[in-house]
Amino acid sequence: DWEEARSRAIKVLEEVGAKHKGEKIAGVCHGNIIRAILGQALKADIDSIIRMQVDLASLSVLEYDGADLFRLIELNDTAHLK
């Protein structure tokens, strides 16, 4: 279920973010979970989320303020693959 996966992914991000406040953290996951996380960051609905391109081995970067605000810094960066 999409909403369940999205909720679990955001919960993990919030827990890790709280535990490692102020630190840089790298997470590795599949494209649909990345879309779910990015969708939450952008407050996008499911119709917008499924239109996001997430390439294999791409990098997307978020900042989390520790409360409820995610900022999208980079999306689907593949420059390191060239």
C-alpha positions in Angstrom: 0.0 0.0 0.0 1.5 3.3 -1.1 0.3 5.4 1.8 1.6 2.8 4.3 5.0 2.7 2.6 5.1 6.5 2.5 4.2 6.8 6.2 6.9 4.3 7.2 9.6 6.0 5.1 8.8 9.4 6.6 8.7 8.0 10.1 12.2 6.4 9.6 13.5 9.7 8.2 12.2 11.7 11.2 13.6 9.2 13.7 17.0 9.1 12.0 16.9 12.9 11.7 16.2 13.4 15.4 18.9 10.9 16.4 21.5 12.5 14.2 20.5 16.2 14.4 22.9 18.5 12.6 24.7 15.6 10.9 24.8 14.5 7.3 23.1 11.2 6.7 23.1 9.0 3.6 20.2 6.7 2.9 19.9 4.2 0.1 16.6 2.9 -1.1 14.4 2.0 -4.1 12.9 4.5 -6.4 9.3 4.4 -5.1 10.5 5.0 -1.6 12.6 7.9 -2.9 9.5 9.3 -4.6 7.5 8.9 -1.4 10.1 10.8 0.6 10.4 13.5 -2.1 6.7 13.8 -2.3 6.4 14.4 1.4 9.2 17.0 1.2 7.3 18.8 -1.6 3.9 18.2 -0.1 2.9 16.7 -3.4 -0.1 14.4 -4.1 0.2 10.9 -5.5 -0.5 12.1 -9.1 2.5 14.4 -8.9 4.8 11.9 -7.1 4.4 9.1 -9.7 5.6 11.6 -12.4 9.0 12.1 -10.7 11.9 10.6 -12.6 14.3 8.8 -10.2 17.2 7.3 -12.1 19.3 4.3 -10.9 22.1 5.5 -8.7 20.9 9.0 -8.7 21.3 11.4 -5.7 18.6 13.4 -4.2 19.4 15.6 -1.2 17.0 16.9 1.5 17.5 19.0 4.6 15.2 18.4 7.6 14.7 21.0 10.2 13.9 18.5 13.0 10.2 19.6 13.3 8.2 19.1 10.1 10.0 21.0 7.3 12.0 19.2 4.6 13.8 21.2 1.9 14.7 19.7 -1.4 18.3 20.6 -2.3 19.0 18.3 -5.2 16.8 16.0 -7.3 17.8 13.0 -9.4 21.5 14.1 -9.8 23.4 11.7 -12.0 26.5 13.9 -12.7 28.7 11.4 -10.7 27.9 8.7 -13.3 29.3 10.5 -16.3 
